[in-house]
């Protein structure tokens, strides 16, 4: 994933600096964005499968 490396770096930074609240907030925002993008990608893949099957039905 495109967010993994940055999330790992932020997690390491938060372990070293537990009172860095700005990084904690940024980490949560980035993690949320990562989860949302992952969901969106899965939904798009499912939609493409449905479209593929619909095309096959109309082709018969």
Biotite code that builds the C-alpha atoms (Angstrom):
import biotite.structure as struc

atoms = struc.array([
    struc.Atom([0.000, 0.000, 0.000], chain_id="A", res_id=1, res_name="UNK", atom_name="CA", element="C"),
    struc.Atom([1.091, 3.525, -0.555], chain_id="A", res_id=2, res_name="UNK", atom_name="CA", element="C"),
    struc.Atom([0.539, 4.566, 3.076], chain_id="A", res_id=3, res_name="UNK", atom_name="CA", element="C"),
    struc.Atom([2.334, 1.733, 4.876], chain_id="A", res_id=4, res_name="UNK", atom_name="CA", element="C"),
    struc.Atom([5.827, 3.202, 4.893], chain_id="A", res_id=5, res_name="UNK", atom_name="CA", element="C"),
    struc.Atom([4.694, 6.585, 6.179], chain_id="A", res_id=6, res_name="UNK", atom_name="CA", element="C"),
    struc.Atom([2.427, 4.991, 8.804], chain_id="A", res_id=7, res_name="UNK", atom_name="CA", element="C"),
    struc.Atom([5.327, 2.840, 10.020], chain_id="A", res_id=8, res_name="UNK", atom_name="CA", element="C"),
    struc.Atom([7.605, 5.862, 10.292], chain_id="A", res_id=9, res_name="UNK", atom_name="CA", element="C"),
    struc.Atom([4.952, 7.799, 12.187], chain_id="A", res_id=10, res_name="UNK", atom_name="CA", element="C"),
    struc.Atom([4.340, 4.869, 14.562], chain_id="A", res_id=11, res_name="UNK", atom_name="CA", element="C"),
    struc.Atom([8.069, 4.664, 15.296], chain_id="A", res_id=12, res_name="UNK", atom_name="CA", element="C"),
    struc.Atom([8.202, 8.413, 15.879], chain_id="A", res_id=13, res_name="UNK", atom_name="CA", element="C"),
    struc.Atom([5.254, 8.225, 18.279], chain_id="A", res_id=14, res_name="UNK", atom_name="CA", element="C"),
    struc.Atom([6.983, 5.473, 20.252], chain_id="A", res_id=15, res_name="UNK", atom_name="CA", element="C"),
    struc.Atom([10.060, 7.684, 20.595], chain_id="A", res_id=16, res_name="UNK", atom_name="CA", element="C"),
    struc.Atom([8.039, 10.848, 21.299], chain_id="A", res_id=17, res_name="UNK", atom_name="CA", element="C"),
    struc.Atom([4.790, 9.826, 23.055], chain_id="A", res_id=18, res_name="UNK", atom_name="CA", element="C"),
    struc.Atom([3.723, 13.435, 23.745], chain_id="A", res_id=19, res_name="UNK", atom_name="CA", element="C"),
    struc.Atom([3.895, 14.554, 20.119], chain_id="A", res_id=20, res_name="UNK", atom_name="CA", element="C"),
    struc.Atom([0.175, 15.029, 19.672], chain_id="A", res_id=21, res_name="UNK", atom_name="CA", element="C"),
    struc.Atom([0.438, 16.576, 16.215], chain_id="A", res_id=22, res_name="UNK", atom_name="CA", element="C"),
    struc.Atom([2.024, 13.387, 14.872], chain_id="A", res_id=23, res_name="UNK", atom_name="CA", element="C"),
    struc.Atom([-0.641, 11.320, 16.642], chain_id="A", res_id=24, res_name="UNK", atom_name="CA", element="C"),
    struc.Atom([-3.399, 13.295, 14.962], chain_id="A", res_id=25, res_name="UNK", atom_name="CA", element="C"),
    struc.Atom([-1.679, 13.073, 11.581], chain_id="A", res_id=26, res_name="UNK", atom_name="CA", element="C"),
    struc.Atom([-1.218, 9.337, 12.075], chain_id="A", res_id=27, res_name="UNK", atom_name="CA", element="C"),
    struc.Atom([-4.927, 8.840, 12.772], chain_id="A", res_id=28, res_name="UNK", atom_name="CA", element="C"),
    struc.Atom([-5.910, 10.936, 9.756], chain_id="A", res_id=29, res_name="UNK", atom_name="CA", element="C"),
    struc.Atom([-3.548, 9.046, 7.467], chain_id="A", res_id=30, res_name="UNK", atom_name="CA", element="C"),
    struc.Atom([-4.696, 5.696, 8.831], chain_id="A", res_id=31, res_name="UNK", atom_name="CA", element="C"),
    struc.Atom([-8.325, 6.672, 8.243], chain_id="A", res_id=32, res_name="UNK", atom_name="CA", element="C"),
    struc.Atom([-7.511, 7.758, 4.704], chain_id="A", res_id=33, res_name="UNK", atom_name="CA", element="C"),
    struc.Atom([-5.691, 4.469, 4.125], chain_id="A", res_id=34, res_name="UNK", atom_name="CA", element="C"),
    struc.Atom([-8.682, 2.445, 5.329], chain_id="A", res_id=35, res_name="UNK", atom_name="CA", element="C"),
    struc.Atom([-11.089, 4.522, 3.225], chain_id="A", res_id=36, res_name="UNK", atom_name="CA", element="C"),
    struc.Atom([-8.955, 4.105, 0.106], chain_id="A", res_id=37, res_name="UNK", atom_name="CA", element="C"),
    struc.Atom([-8.742, 0.364, 0.709], chain_id="A", res_id=38, res_name="UNK", atom_name="CA", element="C"),
    struc.Atom([-12.522, 0.125, 1.017], chain_id="A", res_id=39, res_name="UNK", atom_name="CA", element="C"),
    struc.Atom([-12.972, 2.238, -2.101], chain_id="A", res_id=40, res_name="UNK", atom_name="CA", element="C"),
    struc.Atom([-10.585, -0.007, -4.051], chain_id="A", res_id=41, res_name="UNK", atom_name="CA", element="C"),
    struc.Atom([-12.423, -3.173, -2.956], chain_id="A", res_id=42, res_name="UNK", atom_name="CA", element="C"),
    struc.Atom([-15.762, -1.621, -3.884], chain_id="A", res_id=43, res_name="UNK", atom_name="CA", element="C"),
    struc.Atom([-14.409, -0.625, -7.306], chain_id="A", res_id=44, res_name="UNK", atom_name="CA", element="C"),
    struc.Atom([-13.101, -4.154, -7.922], chain_id="A", res_id=45, res_name="UNK", atom_name="CA", element="C"),
    struc.Atom([-16.478, -5.620, -6.980], chain_id="A", res_id=46, res_name="UNK", atom_name="CA", element="C"),
    struc.Atom([-18.234, -3.158, -9.304], chain_id="A", res_id=47, res_name="UNK", atom_name="CA", element="C"),
    struc.Atom([-15.896, -4.122, -12.155], chain_id="A", res_id=48, res_name="UNK", atom_name="CA", element="C"),
    struc.Atom([-16.725, -7.801, -11.611], chain_id="A", res_id=49, res_name="UNK", atom_name="CA", element="C"),
    struc.Atom([-20.438, -7.042, -11.746], chain_id="A", res_id=50, res_name="UNK", atom_name="CA", element="C"),
    struc.Atom([-19.984, -5.043, -14.937], chain_id="A", res_id=51, res_name="UNK", atom_name="CA", element="C"),
    struc.Atom([-17.990, -7.887, -16.460], chain_id="A", res_id=52, res_name="UNK", atom_name="CA", element="C"),
    struc.Atom([-20.779, -10.372, -15.715], chain_id="A", res_id=53, res_name="UNK", atom_name="CA", element="C"),
    struc.Atom([-23.439, -7.963, -17.000], chain_id="A", res_id=54, res_name="UNK", atom_name="CA", element="C"),
    struc.Atom([-21.533, -7.638, -20.278], chain_id="A", res_id=55, res_name="UNK", atom_name="CA", element="C"),
    struc.Atom([-21.333, -11.417, -20.569], chain_id="A", res_id=56, res_name="UNK", atom_name="CA", element="C"),
    struc.Atom([-25.101, -11.703, -20.050], chain_id="A", res_id=57, res_name="UNK", atom_name="CA", element="C"),
    struc.Atom([-25.824, -9.141, -22.762], chain_id="A", res_id=58, res_name="UNK", atom_name="CA", element="C"),
    struc.Atom([-23.357, -10.808, -25.102], chain_id="A", res_id=59, res_name="UNK", atom_name="CA", element="C"),
    struc.Atom([-25.227, -14.138, -25.071], chain_id="A", res_id=60, res_name="UNK", atom_name="CA", element="C"),
])
